[in-house]
């Protein structure tokens, strides 16, 4: 799933690969998918995009946004965009197809759920798109301790550490994937209520949000995710489905996987004990 680091890296790859190329063919909703979401009518996408030249590309929280001469293309979390050189076979199933004047093309498929958007600049009123524009990225200097403190103070005291960081779009683009290593590094259990955390632990959480997301971004994304060219990210996840059978890198104990808040969380019970209020 696209989160902040993957959005940063895929946006950079799209900019390097596609900038200056003209879109010559578009097809949306080729393969029906119950959890593929489009902004507006996907049948209008060819008229919106064909003939337009790709400009800049940049991350927007956990989304990738592409400029195309007054139009915008956005891929949200759950969308897997893949670049194919001219002459490559087109996959049989896809939810969005963008072909360019050099014969190359991008195919987007949906992992579990995902949104693909094409629209005139300024016409998107989607909440998740707009909130990504409004709030600072943890990779930016404006996401400082004072800003993080405001996130904590505005949240209800009974929310958990996971809920604080990865729900209600408090930090757009920070999801359940990156969350695992952030909380492990800070030594905080995902289930611990924020009201039980000390000032020092909240400071550790802030530093971990900044530091871990930067490390994942610098590594080209997580090794559980793939980039525009289908290559796995270079950041080796500490806690994920790939490492569940490995011992805790701090204490050597067993890692626990538990269903919590609509997804699995991973933690070391010894290094990340639940703090009772």
Beta strands, then each sheet from edge to edge (+ up, - down):
strand 1: 23-28
strand 2: 36-39
strand 3: 57-60
strand 4: 63-68
strand 5: 71-75
strand 6: 79-84
strand 7: 96-100
strand 8: 105-110
strand 9: 114-120
strand 10: 255-260
strand 11: 263-268
sheet 1: 1+ 7- 8+ 6-
sheet 2: 2+ 9+ 5- 4+ 3-
sheet 3: 10+ 11-
end
